[in-house]
């Protein structure tokens, strides 16, 4: 029974490595951030934002590579995840972009290059629009513009079939939370298997990733907060706050944008990513061969090289 099982403490995500764990107060909450590389005012800031049911550690490869290249590299547990605070509300696009803006300022920086995967990429898009003075550039991994994703779900049958079954199932109360944590978080591993390439699934790294994500989702409160991202994205479409958010997002970005997309991603389809040219006409799109939805982990070397090349060109 769940009540007799010892649940992971939030501090269990503070994995040791060539980085420093920090608690940073921003936008009224405490965020757990992991920093590597130089921290002086001359070091450009690269800020990494993870995706659904994930944690900062998913950026371990890029965190160390950017640090070695002279960047101040920071990966964060988003609101509601890992060892960050888990407040009862604030999982909307306005507040999440405010978290990132506050984090940039709390780090003593005037701007940052934002790099995000999936839900973290959506936060990158939002921050670039709502806090443009703080964002130098954005790079997205398997993460379309929120309007592109909405339009694809409405008008593209293939994208609708890939997205909606789980997305709609997450809208009911409490049952999805129980499913995410049941059997030591087995549902998280199932999602990893369903959305990643077969080659990566045979690796030792996949086993380690699955174990750490399964543990992190079982940290008290995390499963609920994870789902609140999905619930706001859906329910707000029929509310004034959601309509205002989408209206605000309907702007053309002129800052540098890089999109990386796994060719094997069954969850976000290539046609959906290509729609993003409407809001980022100058963006660069690179397809990552032999990678699914977790391209930054499945083909870490290729993704890291592309991100570093993008950042160097800024």
N, C-alpha and C positions, 0 to 999 in steps of 0.2 A: 504494500500500500504506500501511496505517496507520503502520507504522514509519518511513516516510520523510516523514510529514507533521509539520510543526511544530505542536505542541499549544498552546492558549492558556495563558498563565500565570495563576494565580489573581488576580493584581493587575489583570488586564484588566477586572474587574467594578467597579473603583473609578472609576466614571464621574464626571466633574466636574459641578458644579451648585451650587445655593444650599444646600449641606449640608456636613457635615464627616464624613469617614471616620475610624472609630475601631476599635482592636483592644481587645476587652474580655474579660478572663478570667473565666469563670463555670463552675461545676460541673466543673472540672478540664480544660476546653478553652478555646481562644481563638476568640471569635466576632467576625466582621467586622460592625460595626454602622454605620449611617449616620444622623446626627442633624441635625435642623433645629429652629429655634425657640429660645426661651429655655431655659436650663439651670439656672436657680435653683431653690431648694427649693419655691417657691410655684407653679411651672409644673406643671400636671398632666401625667403621662406617658401618652402613647399609643404603644403598641408594636405594630408591624405584622409579621405572619408570613406568608411566601409559601407557595405550594402546590407541587405535584409538578413536578419538572424546571424550576423557576423560580429566581428570585433576588430580592434586596431591591428591585431597580429596578422591579419590577412595581407597587410602591406609590408611584411618583414623584409622581403627581397628588395623592394623599391626603397624602403627606409634606409637601409644600409648603403645601397648603391648611390643614392642622392647625397648622403652624408659624405661618402668617399669622394664625391665630385665637388664638394665644397658648399653644398646647400645646407641650410638649417632645415632638416627634415623632421616633421612632426606628424604623427598618426594619432588619431583621437578615437576614443569610444564615444559615439554619438549619444545624445540625450536618451536615457532609458536603457543603455547597453553597458555591458562589462562592469567596470568600476566607476562609471559616471553616475551622477544622480538620476533617480527615476521618479520624477514628479508626476502627478496624476494627469497633467495636461501639458500642452505645448508641442504637440506632434504635427503641427501644421507648417506649411511652407514659410509663412511669415516668421514664426518663432525659430524654426530650425536655421533659417538663413541668419537670423539675429544671433543665434548661438555662435555661428562661424565668424560673423563680423566681430562679435565681442571677444572671441578667442584670438583673432588676429591682433586686436588692440591690446589685449591682456599680455600677449607675447612681446609687446613693445614694438610692433611692426606697423608700417603704414600701408603695406600691401602684401599679397601672397599669390602664388600660383596654386590653384585648387585642383586636386586630382581625386576623382570619386568613382566608385563602382556602384552600379545599380541604384538603390535608394540614395546612397551617398552622392552619386552623380546628379540626381535630381536636386539635391541640396546645393551642389555646385552651380547648376543652372540658375536656381533661385537667387543665390547670393550674388552672382554676376549681374543679375538684373536689378535687384533691390538694393545692393550695396556696391555699385560699380567702382567707386573710388578706392575700395579696398582690394579689388581683384585685378591682378595683372593679366592672368590668362586662366583658362580652365581646360582640363583634360578629362575625358569621360571614358570609362571602360564598361561596355555593354549597358549603356545608360542613355536613352534618347531624351530629347527635350520633352517636358511634360505635356505640351500641347500635341506634339507628334505622337506620343504614346496614346493619348486620349483619342485622337483622330483615327489612328490605326485600329484601336479597339472597336471604334464605331463603324469603320468602313472597310476594314480588311478582315475577311473571314478567317484567314490563317492565323493572323495575330490575335484575333478575338478568341479563337479556340485554344491558343497557347497560353493566353493570359487569364481569361476569365474564370476557369474552373476553380483554381486556388484563390484567386482574388475575391471572388464572390463568397466562397466558403469561409473566408476570414472575417466576413462582416457580422456573423452571428456572435452573440456574447458567450464568453467562457469556454465553449466547446473547442474552439481552435487552440486556446491556451493549453488546455489539457492534452490535446493531441501533440503539440510541440514538445511537451516535457515528458510525455508517457514513454515508458521503456528506456529511460535514461537518454531521452532526446533522439530516439531513432528516426523520427520524422525529418529531422534536420539532415541526417545522413541520406535518407531517401531522396530528399530534394537535391542534395549534392550529386547523387548518382543520376538523377533524372535530367539534370541541367548541365552536366559536364561531359567532356569527351572520354571515350573508352580508354584511351591510352593513359591518361592521368589517373583514372580509377584503379589501374593496376600498380600504381607506384606506392612506395612507403610514405611519401609525403601526403597522399590522399588520406591514408589511414590516420596520420597525425592531425591533419586538418579536421577530419570528421570528429575525432575524439575531442578536440579542443572546442569546436563549435557546439557539440552535443553537451559538453560541460557548461559552456557559457550561457546557453539558452535556459539552463536550469537554475541559474542564479535568481533568487526570488525577485519577482517583478519584471524580469527581462522579457519573458514571453508576451506578457500583456502589452508592454511598451512597444515591442517589435510590431505587434499587430495594429497598434494605434496609428502608426505611419500609414498602413494600408487602409485603415478605416477612414481616416481623415481624407485621404486621396479620393475615396469613393463617395463618401457621404457629402463632402463639401461641394460636389458638382451641382447639387440642388439647393445650396444655401448661398446667401449673399457673400459670405467670406470666401467661398470657393470661386464664385463668379468674379469677385474682385481680384483674387489671386491670378486666375487665368487671364484676366484682362491686363493685369500688370505684366504677366509673362509674355504677352503677345507683342514683343519688341524685337527689333533686329539688333543682334549683338555685333559690335565692331571689334571687340578685343580678340586676341588669338584663341582659337578653339581647336582642339585635337580630339577626334573620336576614334577609339579602338574597339573593334568588335570581333568576337570569336566566330569563325565561319560555321562552327558546329552548335552555336547557341540555339536551343530549341524554344527558349522562353521569350527572348526579344529578337525579332526577325530582322534580317538585313533591310528589307523594304521599309521597316519602321524607322531604322536609323537614318536611312537616306532621306526621309521626310524632313530631317532637322536642317537641311540646307535652307529652308524657308526662314528660320530664325538665326541661322549662322551661315550666311552665304559664303563667307571666306574660310570656313572650317576645312580642316584636313581630315579625311577619313581613311583609316588603315584597317584592313581586314587581317586578323591573326589566324593563320592556318592551324588546324588541328586543335583548336581551343573552343570550348563551350562558353557558358555564361560566366565562368571565373577565369577569364583570360590572363589576368595579372598573376594568378597562381599556377594555372595549367601550363602556360608558356612564359614563365617569369622573365627569362633572358630577353626574349623578343620584345615583350611589353616594356621592360625596363629600358632597353636600348632606345625604343621609340619615344618614351617619355623624356629621357635625358636629351635626346636630340631636339625634341620640341622645346624643352626648357632652355637649352643652350642657344637656340635661335631667337629667344626673346631679348 
